[in-house]
C-alpha cells in the first residue's frame, strides 16, 4: 500500500520527520535478533568486569566499610552473623561495582538499539540525556559515600548508649549502603527527569513554578520515607532533591527560550 505525502513537504523536512529507512524495512524478527546481540554484548562485558574485579572484592569491601570503621570505638569491629557472609558480602558488592563500571557501555548498547527508531531531532537530544543521566547517577553515589554516609554513621554511633558496643553485621551494612547509594543515585536524576518532562510537553516551567511549594514539601515527604529514621539523613536528601529540581527547572527555562527563538 503506497502512502502519498503532501506535495508541500520538502524532502529535507520529510527526512527529519521519519525514522530511518533501514528501520522501516526491518521486520520484527530482525529487531529481536538485534536486541539479542546487544544483550549478549552487555552481559559479556558485565561478566568480564565482574571476574576481573573478583580478586579485589575484599579490598573493595574494605573501601566501602572505611567510613564505618572510622567511626567505631577502639573496642568494636564489624561482625559476620552468617557462615557465608564473609564471602557473599564482597561477592554482592563486586557485582554492584561491575554494573557501575559497565554502565556507559550498557547505555551505548541501549542507544545503538533505539537509535534507528528515533527522529533526527530526538537523536540529537537522546544521547546527551542518556550520558548525562549516568553522570548524575555517579555523582549521586559519590555524594552519598563521601558526605551522607559518614554523617549518618557518626550520628547513629554517637547516640548509642555507653554500655553498648556497636558491632555491625557486614551483610546489613552492605544492604544499608546499597540502598543509600540507589536512593541518592536516583535522586540526582531529578534534573534529567524534569527536563525530559518539559521536552515531551507533559509539564511547562510555568506550571512547575506555580507548584513549587508543593514540590518542596513533597521532597521532604519522600525523604522521610526512603532514608533512615533520623532528621540528618532526611534533610541531606530533601535539600539536594529541591536544589536538583531547581537546576532542572533552570535548564527547562533555557530550553523554552531556545524554542521561542
N, C-alpha and C positions, 0 to 999 in steps of 0.2 A: 504494500500500500504506500503510495507516494504522498508525502505531505508537502504542500506548496507553502513557501514562506512569503510574507508580504514583500511586494516589489520595492517598497520604500526602505527596507532593511539593507544596509550595505554589507558586503562580505566581512568587513572588519568587525562590525557590531555583532554579526551572527557568530563569528568565531569566538568572540568573548562570552557570548551568552549560552553557548552549548558546551557540554563536556567533550573530551577528545573523541575523535573519530574511532580511535582504537577501542575505547570503552564501548561505544555504541555497537560495534561489530563483535564484541566479545560475548559468547554465550555464558550461561550460568556455570557450567562445569569448569570453564577456564577461570572464572572468578574463584571457585573453590580450590582449584589447583594452585592458583597464585597465593591464596590465603594460606594453604598448607605449606608452601615453600617459605613464606615469611615466618610462619610459626616454627618450622624446623630450624631456621636460622637463629631465631630468637632463643629457642630452647637450647640449641647448641652452644651459643655464646654464653648463656646463663650457666650451664653446667661446666663449661670450660673455666669460667671465672670462679665458680664455686670450688672446683677441685684445685685450682691454682692457689686459692686463698686458704684452703683447708689446713695446710701445715702451720699457718699463722693464726688459727682460730683461737687458741688460748691467749695469745698476745692481744688479739682484737678484743677479747672479753676483758682483759686487764685494763685496756684503754677505756672501755665502757664503764667499768666499775671504779675507775680512778676518782671521779667526783664523790662517790660514796665512801671509799676508803680514806679519802682526805678528811672526811667529817667524823668518822668513827673514833671513839675513845681508844686509848692505847691498849686496853684490855679486851677489845671487841674485834671481831672479824666476820667475814661472810661465811655462811654455812651452806651445806647441801643436805636437804632432808630426804632426798631420794637417791638410791644407789646409782641411777643412770644420769643424775642431774649434772655431774661434773663433765659428762660427755655431751649430753643433749643441749645444755645451755649454750656452750660455744658453737655447737653444730647449727642451732637455730639462728644465732647471731650471724654466723658465717653466710648462711643463705640470704639473710636480710641485706647484708653488705654487698653480696653478689648482685642482688636485684638493683640496689642503688647504683652500683658501678655500671651495670648493663643498661640502665635507663636511657641514656642517649641513643644507644643502638636500638633499643625497643621503640623509641619514638621515631627513629629513622625508618624502621620497618613499617610502622603504622602509617607514616607519611607516604612511603612508597606504595602502599596498598590503596590508600584512599585518594592519592593524587589524581589518577585518571578520571575520577568521578566528580572532581571539583571544577568549577568555572575558573576563568583566569583571575578574576578579582579575588575569589576565595583562596586560590593558591598563594597569592601574594600576602595574605593575612594568616593563613593556617600555620605555615611553618614557624614564623616568629612567635605565634601564640603557643605552639607546642613546646618549643625550646624555652620560651620564657616561663612556661609552667614548670618545667623540670628544674630550671634555675631557682625559681621561687621555692620549690619543694625542698631543694638542697639548703637554701637559706633558712627555711623554717626548722629543719633538723639541726642545723648549726646553732641557731638561736636557742633551741631547746637544750642542746647539750652544753653549750658554754655559759649560758646565762640563767635559764629557767631551772634546769636540773640541780645545779649547786645551791641555788636559793631555796628550793623546796626541801632538799635533803637537810640543809642547815636548819631550817625551821623545825622539821619533824624531830630531828635528833636533839635540838636544843630544848624542846619542850618535854622530852621523855623524862620520867621520874629518875631520881638519882640512884634508886635501888634497882633499876632495870638497865641491863647492858644491851644495847641494840645489836642484834645479830640478824642480818637479812639473808634469806634464802636466795641463792643465785638465780633460780628459776623465777621467783617472784620479782626480783629486781629487774631481770630481763624483760618480763612482761610489762612491768611498770614503765620502763624506758621506751620500749617499742610503742606502747600506747601513747606516751607523751610525744614521741617523735612523729607518729602518724597524725596526731591532733594538730600539732604546730605545722607540720608539712602541708596538711590540707588547708589550715587557716591562712597560710601565706599564699594560697591560690586565689584569695578573695579579689585582688586587683584584676586578675585574668577573668574570673567569673563575672565580675561587674562589667568589665569592658566587653566581654562576649555577649552579655545580655543587651547591652546598648547597641552593639553591632547588628544583632539579628532583629532589633526593634521590639524586644519584649518590654523594655523599660526605656525611659528617657532620663537625662540628667535632671530635668526639672522635677519629675516625679520622685526621683531619689532624694533630691534636696528637700522636697516637701515632707518626705517620710523619714528624714534624718534622725529625728529624736526617737522614733520607734526603732530604727535600726540600731542605734546606740544601746537602747535598753535591751534589744534582742541579743546584742553581743555579750552583755553581762549575763543574760539569762542562759545562753548557750554555754558560756564559760563555766557557769555554776554547776552544770551537769556533766561536762566532759573532763573536768580537771579534778585532782584530789580535793578532799573536803577541807580546804583552807583558803583564807582570803588572799594570800600572796599569789598562789598559782592562778586563782580566778582573775585577779587584776592583771597579772602578767600575760594572760591570754586575751582578756577582753579589750585592753587598751591597744595592743597590736592589731586586733581584728578591726577596731574602729579606724585606726590610722591607715591600715591597708585598704579599707573601704574608701576612705577619703582619697587615697592615691589612685584607686581605680576610677573614682568619680572625676578626678582631675584629668586623667587621660581620656575619659569619655567626653569631657567638655572640649578638649583639644580636637578630638575626632569629629565631633559635631561641627565645630568651626571650620574644620578642613572640608567637610562635606558641603557646607553652605557656600564656600568659595568655589 
